[in-house]
């Protein structure tokens, strides 16, 4: 069920969003060659513990997954697009790391993600991340009252396709509020002028996931969570939780790292 939020409820989501942004910023500072994703996960757990919030991914068990998610963050490396489980393998110079985090605070959730290159960056990875961020910005700019969900999807897809990237098949953003994943679905590609009319009070996570190889296909890992590009190419992921307001889109996870 889709729920429009009151101004006070938007403020509550934004309070959760500030924690998400602050923790992601700390993880970006600590991500370096030799650090493991599991160490980043432990850091996130420690930082969240002092805020009164709880990590939304930990223990999350949708019907599509074989087991509950076992970590605080999703940490996806290189050809892993999303939902990577933090492991013990040390990050290496030149790795492309994507980190996704959601928290609940006082019953309200916010969700955001960023991608970055560890150490020395290949210009191709930098371009991939920059385009993913531009696709996110385009989607946010299109999220105004009276527009349709197809306008958001079209704006994202145009940016990604223009640079020859793939878009993770069947995946996109989602509503956010009392739950981490609520209605409506937010596609990353679509036809302008179609779909749900955007109304003030709607809170959504917009999250383009771009695949460097140009194809949209993916394959799941045996863990049932990690999704990898089918061709082994690298991927990037960027996400903000936003609200539709009479004054335009309001970013509720402002301060999240951008690369």
N, C-alpha and C positions, 0 to 999 in steps of 0.2 A: 504494500500500500504506500502511495506517495503522500508525503506530509509536507505542507508548507510551514516554514518556521516563522515565529514571531521575531520582532527585533531583539528581544531579550534572549531568545534561543539562538539567534545568530551570534550574539555576543558570547554565549556559552560555547558554541562550536569554535569560535575564534580563540577563546582561551585555551582550548585543547590544541588548536592549530599552532599557537605560539610555542607550546611544549614540543610539538612535532618539529617545527622549524629549528628550535634551539638544539634539540638532540641531533638532528640531521647535520647541522652546522658543526657540532662537536665531532661527529663521526667523520665528516669531511676533513677536518683538521688532523685527525689521527690516522686516516687511511694513507699508508705509505708502504713501500717495499719491505717485506719481512713481517708485516702485520697479517694476522689471519682474520677472515670474516667472523670466526667464532669470538675472537677478542673484541671486535667491533660490536658484536651482539651483547657481550658481557658489559661493555661500556654503556651501551644503550639501556640495558636493564638497570644498571646502577644510577644513571642519570634520571630515568623515569621514576625510580623508587623514591626519590627525594621531592617529587612534585605533587604527590597525591593522585596521580593518574595511574592507569594500568595499560599495559601493552595489548592492543586489540588482536594482533596476529597470534599471540601465544595461546595455544589451545583451540584456535579457530578450526572448525570442522564442517565445511560445506559438504553436501551430499556427493559432490563430484570428486572429493578427495578420499583416499583409502584410510588415512590416519589424520588425527589433529595436527595442525602445524606446530612444530616443536621449538620455535625460536621467537625472539622479540622482533627482529628485523628480517626482511627478505634481502639477501645479498647475492646478486646475480653477476657472474664474471664472464666477460668475453662473449661467447656464443649463447650464454644463458640470458634469456630475455627478461623474464619475471619469475618470482616465487622461488628463487634459489635459496636453499637452506644453508645457513652459514656453516662452513666447514673448517677443517684444520690446515688446509693447504695455504701456505703463505702467499700473499699477494706479491707479484713480480713487477719489475719495472716495465711499464707499457701496458699492463692489464687495464681493461675497461671494466669498471665496477659500477653497478647500479644498486642503489639502496632504497628500499621502500619501508615506510614506517607509518603506523596508525596508532593512536592512543584514545582511550576513553577518559574523560574527566567529568565528574559529577553527572554521569549518564549521557554525555554527548561526545561524539567521535569526530576526529579530523584525520586526514590521510594525505600524505605527500611522498614524492620520490624524486631522486636526482641521479644523474650519471656523471662520472668523472674518470679521468685517466690517471693511473698511479705512476708517479715519476715522469719519465720522459714520454711525451705524447707523440704518436703518429698523427700527422695532419689529417689523415682520413678519419681517424677516431674523433678528433676535434670537430671536424665538419659534421659528422654524424650527430654528435651531441648538440652542436649549435642548431642544426636543423630541427632536432627534436624539441629544443626549447622554443624555436620560432613557431613550430606547429602548435605547441601548448599556448603560446601567446596569442596566436590567431584564433584558436578555439575560445579562449577567454574573452577576447575582444568581441566575438560574435554572440556571446551569451548575455543578451540584453532583453528586457521585457518586451513581449510581443514577437520576438524572433521564434524560430522553430528549432527543434533539436537537430534537424537536418542542416541548418545553417552552421551550427557548431561542428558537426561531423564533416561537412564539406570544407570548411576553413582549415581543419586539421589535415584532411586528406590531400588537399591541393598543395600545401607546403611540402608534405612528405613525398608525394609522387613527383613533384617538380624536380627534385634532386635525385630521383631514381631509386628511392628507398622503398622497401616493402613495409607493410603494416600487418602486425600480428593478427592472423586470421581469427575472426570470431571474438576478439577481445577489445575492450575499450574501458571507458570510465563508468561511473555508477552514482546513484544517489548516496548521500551520507547524512547521518543525523544520530538517532538513537542507536542505530546499527552501523557497522562499518560498510556494509553493502545493502543498499536500499534501492527501490525503484526511483527513477527510471534508469535504463541502460543508456550510456552515452557513447555512441559509435565513434570510431576514428575515421570513418569515411561514409559519405552519404550524399543525398541530393538536397540542395538548398531549397527552402520553402516547404519541406515535408516534415511530418512528425509532430511531436508534442509541442504545443505553444508554451514558451517559457514565461513563468509568472513570478512576480516578486515573492521571496520567501523560499523558493526552491534552492536547495543546497546540493551541489554535484561535485564529484571528483572528475576532472578532465585529465586524461593520462595517455598521450600518444606513446606508442612503442614502435620504434622504427628499426628495420632490419637492413643492414648494409648491403646484403646480396641482391636486394631488389625483389625477392620472392616473399610471399606471405606465409609460407608453410612453416610448421614447427613440429618438433617431436618431444614428447614428455620423457623425463628421466624415470628410472625404476622407482625413485622415491615417491612418485605420484604427484609431486608439486612442481619441480623445476621444469620450465619450458625452454627448449633450445631451438635456435634456428635450424631448419632442416638441412641447409647447405653448409653449416659450420661458420657462417659469417657472423660478424659481431652485431650487437644490438644496443640500443640506448632507450631509456625510459625517463620521462619527466612527468610530474604530477603536482597539481595544486587542488585543494578543496576551495570552491568558490560559492558565493551566494548570488542569486539574481536579485537585484534591488532596483528601485525606481531611479536611483542615481547611476546605474550601470553595474557591471560585475564587481563584486567585492571579494578580494582574495583573502581567505581566512587562514592561510598557511604562509603568509608573507614572511620573508626572511629565510626561506628554504634555500640551500645552495643551488647554484645554476651551472656547475661544472667543476 
